[in-house]
Amino acid sequence: MTYRAPLADIGFALKYGAAFNGAIEQGLFGDLTLDDVDAILAEAGRFAAEVIAPLNRVGDQYGTPFKDGVVTTAPGWKQAYQAWRAGGWNGLAAPTQWGGQALPQSVNAACNEMWHAASAAFADGPMLGMAAIDALDAHGSDVLKRIYLEKLVSGEWMGTMQLTESQAGSDVGALRTRAERAGDGSYRITGQKIFITYGEHDLTDNIIHLVLARLPDAPPGTRGISLFLVPKFLLQADGTLGARNDVRAHSIEHKLGIHGSPTCTMIFGDGGGATGFLIGEENAGMACMFTMMNRARLAVGLQGVGVAERATQQALSYARERRQGRTAGMTSAEMAPIIAHPDVRRMLLTMRALTQASRAICYSTAMALDRSERSSAEAARKTAHLQASLLTPVAKAFSTDVANEVASLGVQVHGGMGFIEETGAAQHFRDARIAAIYEGTNGIQDRSGDPQTAAGRRRRGRSACQ
């Protein structure tokens, strides 16, 4: 289950498939050079292969034990996360104002592929932390930004996305979590959320939950949803951790795959209500949350690319080593590696082609985001924004469907041994399955929360799909 970052393929897809070379020549990224980018990707590939990838099997087997409200991540994970954070990877594309490096989203996308290829379960938490940074930076008040963004950008704290409830999965407008106004400008949150990735863990001292809830006088459906920042620990005046907030993990799910990623049921308000702080305006939470969701959707697409790449590498390695049958000209005493057989070659080539196609579309989506943020002309930014809005659900759905197909073919290449956990091919198959479901199940993704599109303006009153 080794992993080697495919730097040549990544570089080709980024520079030519996503037209990064052209963007450099146009000066879109200032004084950033291709040599800089190559050095960043090489170091990310080294870290992914040497530090994170060896923990993938450990996380799958150890899981996330839960006792007395505490989640324990797999051995070695906390040390790996601290090293990853110390390397500055969490803030790669974040604003420099809050300690980030403001590098292109497309470069961050390439790195995200490598984190997910090394271990999708490990990368799940940081993925949502990065998306929370984008949402808070875009919609949060100056006060919330000053208090929370620096530690989120550094990775000292991690973020979560809390939408789903038992009766409100893709139909977010059906949520029942309540928010009551408090006299000090904050809110009291009560309710329950399910399927919350990294809702509780031991990688960071504080967890910053971004929670959708409804005010008592809110209109029905998605028009009446607000977004709140709910920290695990409240802060004292000097910014240090204070009292535990009224939010806890009630249980964790036992899942088909991504065993190293804790998926929690969260309870708000056992003691009267968790303290929350409004992000954006009241009853406008879906537009704010869509900033986070769309970044996470692209990241899940890249998760699909990463798992497909890992499954392809493993299947190719196995096909070169496993000997079965003979080819023309061999004696009866000889056996050929199965890669010599046409059907195995067909499967491997299909895996490789689909993986490269999904990589190209995800990187192109990230480049559209870059142009929407950095182009000097307003018309160019608007055009790129519309392109990114169109491509994001396509990239997410295509790449995660590819991950499932490629991982399944990987099992087939292994034959009977692919059905045995010992080889690791089964883990890729199990880990890939969720990607087509979460962050907007593939068949019904929606852009209705995006206020900058005509569809968004027309459909803000209808249920949006997570």
Stockholm file with secondary structure:
# STOCKHOLM 1.0

chainA/1-466         MTYRAPLADIGFALKYGAAFNGAIEQGLFGDLTLDDVDAILAEAGRFAAEVIAPLNRVGDQYGTPFKDGVVTTAPGWKQAYQAWRAGGWNGLAAPTQWGGQALPQSVNAACNEMWHAASAAFADGPMLGMAAIDALDAHGSDVLKRIYLEKLVSGEWMGTMQLTESQAGSDVGALRTRAERAGDGSYRITGQKIFITYGEHDLTDNIIHLVLARLPDAPPGTRGISLFLVPKFLLQADGTLGARNDVRAHSIEHKLGIHGSPTCTMIFGDGGGATGFLIGEENAGMACMFTMMNRARLAVGLQGVGVAERATQQALSYARERRQGRTAGMTSAEMAPIIAHPDVRRMLLTMRALTQASRAICYSTAMALDRSERSSAEAARKTAHLQASLLTPVAKAFSTDVANEVASLGVQVHGGMGFIEETGAAQHFRDARIAAIYEGTNGIQDRSGDPQTAAGRRRRGRSACQ
#=GR chainA/1-466 SS CCCCCCHHHHHHIIIIISCHHHHHHTTTTTTCCHHHHHHHHHHHHHHIIIIIGGGHHHHHHHCCCEETTEECCCTTHHHHHHHHHHTTGGGTTSCGGGTCCCCCHHHHHHHHHHHHHHCHHHHHHHHHHHHHHHHHHHHSCHHHIIIIIHHHHHTSSEEEEECCBTTBSSCGGGCCCEEEECTTSCEEEEEEEEEEETSSCSSSSCEEEEEEEECTTCCSGGGGEEEEEEESEEECTTSSEEEECSEEEEEECCCSSCTTSCEEEEEECTTSCEEEEEESSTTCHHHHHHHHHHHHHHHHHHHHHHHHHHHHHHHHHHHHHCBCSCCTTCCTTCCCBGGGSHHHHHHHHHHHHHHHHHHHHHHHHHHHHHHHHHCSSHHHHHHHHHHHHHHHHHHHHHHHHHHHHHHHHHHHHHGGGGGSGGGSHHHHHHHHHGGGTSSSCGGGCCCTTCTTSHHHHHHTTSCCCC
#=GC SS_cons         CCCCCCHHHHHHIIIIISCHHHHHHTTTTTTCCHHHHHHHHHHHHHHIIIIIGGGHHHHHHHCCCEETTEECCCTTHHHHHHHHHHTTGGGTTSCGGGTCCCCCHHHHHHHHHHHHHHCHHHHHHHHHHHHHHHHHHHHSCHHHIIIIIHHHHHTSSEEEEECCBTTBSSCGGGCCCEEEECTTSCEEEEEEEEEEETSSCSSSSCEEEEEEEECTTCCSGGGGEEEEEEESEEECTTSSEEEECSEEEEEECCCSSCTTSCEEEEEECTTSCEEEEEESSTTCHHHHHHHHHHHHHHHHHHHHHHHHHHHHHHHHHHHHHCBCSCCTTCCTTCCCBGGGSHHHHHHHHHHHHHHHHHHHHHHHHHHHHHHHHHCSSHHHHHHHHHHHHHHHHHHHHHHHHHHHHHHHHHHHHHGGGGGSGGGSHHHHHHHHHGGGTSSSCGGGCCCTTCTTSHHHHHHTTSCCCC
//
